[in-house]
Amino acid sequence: MRTSTLAAAAGILAIAATSFAAPAKAPAKVPAKAQVKVQKVWASGQIKSVDGTAQTVVVTQGSHEMSFVLAPNAHLVDGKKTLQAKDLAQDVGRSVKVRYEAVANTKTADLVELTAAKPARQAKTAAKS
């Protein structure tokens, strides 16, 4: 009886050891796009320069400059009017809002909105009667 008890204990240990030694399941692969969450950000300022060939726009905010690469599907709008990158070159100095995403050191713009030009300040004239 002692032999059967030892054999049974050895069998149980063998089964337990093989279940612990089973290979672990590989972690589920997460698509590369899902790993990096890209946040869209807005910037505003004045258009400093536009390069229609390179598809880039430089916007100034005071003394700070930001360079944007236009996405292939970027929307460029002036009110309800849709523009092309070359059209923006005529609007240097105008106020603009840019929606972009920053990946590494590249800011890629998918929406550029020209905003209404601020009205020029008129000098107050004091007319005394």
C-alpha positions as CSV (number, residue, x, y, z in Angstrom):
1,M,0.0,0.0,0.0
2,R,2.9,2.2,0.7
3,T,4.1,1.8,-2.8
4,S,0.8,2.7,-4.3
5,T,0.7,5.9,-2.1
6,L,4.2,6.9,-3.3
7,A,3.2,6.2,-6.9
8,A,0.1,8.2,-6.6
9,A,2.0,11.1,-5.0
10,A,4.6,11.0,-7.7
11,G,1.9,11.0,-10.4
12,I,0.2,14.0,-8.9
13,L,3.5,15.9,-8.7
14,A,4.3,15.0,-12.3
15,I,0.9,16.4,-13.5
16,A,1.3,19.6,-11.4
17,A,4.8,20.2,-12.7
18,T,3.7,19.9,-16.3
19,S,0.8,22.3,-15.8
20,F,3.1,24.9,-14.3
21,A,5.6,24.4,-17.1
22,A,3.0,25.0,-19.8
23,P,4.0,27.9,-22.1
24,A,2.4,31.2,-21.3
25,K,0.1,32.7,-23.8
26,A,1.6,35.4,-26.0
27,P,0.3,38.9,-25.2
28,A,-2.2,40.1,-27.8
29,K,-0.7,42.3,-30.4
30,V,-1.9,45.9,-30.3
31,P,-1.8,47.7,-33.7
32,A,0.9,50.3,-33.9
33,K,-1.7,53.0,-34.6
34,A,-3.6,52.2,-31.4
35,Q,-0.4,52.4,-29.3
36,V,0.2,56.1,-30.0
37,K,-2.7,58.3,-29.3
38,V,-2.3,61.5,-31.3
39,Q,-4.1,64.6,-29.9
40,K,-5.3,67.3,-32.2
41,V,-4.3,70.8,-31.1
42,W,-5.3,74.3,-32.2
43,A,-2.9,77.2,-32.8
44,S,-3.7,80.7,-34.0
45,G,-1.6,83.6,-35.2
46,Q,-0.7,85.4,-38.4
47,I,0.5,83.8,-41.6
48,K,4.2,84.6,-42.1
49,S,5.0,82.5,-45.1
50,V,3.6,79.8,-47.3
51,D,5.4,77.4,-49.6
52,G,2.9,75.8,-52.0
53,T,5.5,73.4,-53.4
54,A,6.7,72.0,-50.0
55,Q,3.1,72.3,-48.6
56,T,4.2,74.2,-45.5
57,V,2.8,77.2,-43.7
58,V,4.7,79.3,-41.1
59,V,2.5,81.1,-38.5
60,T,3.6,83.6,-35.9
61,Q,2.2,84.1,-32.5
62,G,3.9,87.3,-31.3
63,S,7.6,86.5,-31.5
64,H,7.0,82.7,-31.6
65,E,7.0,81.0,-35.0
66,M,5.4,77.6,-35.7
67,S,5.9,75.6,-38.9
68,F,3.2,73.3,-40.2
69,V,3.3,70.7,-42.9
70,L,-0.1,70.5,-44.7
71,A,-1.6,67.0,-44.7
72,P,-2.4,65.6,-48.1
73,N,-6.1,65.9,-47.2
74,A,-5.9,69.2,-45.4
75,H,-8.9,71.6,-45.6
76,L,-8.0,75.2,-46.2
77,V,-10.9,77.5,-45.8
78,D,-11.7,81.2,-45.8
79,G,-15.3,81.3,-44.5
80,K,-17.2,79.0,-46.8
81,K,-14.7,79.3,-49.6
82,T,-12.2,76.4,-50.0
83,L,-8.7,77.4,-50.8
84,Q,-5.5,75.7,-52.2
85,A,-2.1,76.0,-50.6
86,K,-1.0,78.4,-53.3
87,D,-3.9,80.7,-52.5
88,L,-2.7,81.1,-48.9
89,A,0.5,82.8,-50.2
90,Q,-1.7,85.8,-51.0
91,D,-2.9,85.9,-47.4
92,V,0.4,86.5,-45.7
93,G,-0.3,88.7,-42.6
94,R,-3.9,87.5,-42.2
95,S,-5.1,85.9,-39.0
96,V,-5.4,82.1,-39.1
97,K,-6.4,79.2,-36.9
98,V,-4.6,75.9,-37.5
99,R,-5.7,72.4,-36.3
100,Y,-2.7,70.1,-36.2
101,E,-1.3,67.0,-34.6
102,A,2.3,66.8,-33.4
103,V,4.2,63.6,-33.9
104,A,7.9,63.8,-33.0
105,N,9.0,67.2,-34.2
106,T,6.6,67.5,-37.1
107,K,3.3,69.5,-36.8
108,T,0.9,68.3,-39.5
109,A,-2.0,70.5,-40.2
110,D,-5.3,69.0,-41.3
111,L,-7.4,72.3,-41.1
112,V,-6.4,75.9,-41.8
113,E,-9.1,78.5,-41.3
114,L,-8.5,82.1,-42.3
115,T,-10.2,84.3,-39.7
116,A,-11.8,87.7,-40.3
117,A,-9.2,90.4,-40.5
118,K,-9.4,92.6,-37.4
119,P,-10.7,96.0,-38.3
120,A,-8.1,98.8,-38.2
121,R,-8.3,101.0,-35.2
122,Q,-9.6,104.4,-36.1
123,A,-8.2,107.4,-34.4
124,K,-10.7,109.1,-32.2
125,T,-11.2,112.7,-33.2
126,A,-12.4,115.0,-30.6
127,A,-14.7,117.5,-32.1
128,K,-15.4,120.3,-29.8
129,S,-18.2,122.7,-30.5
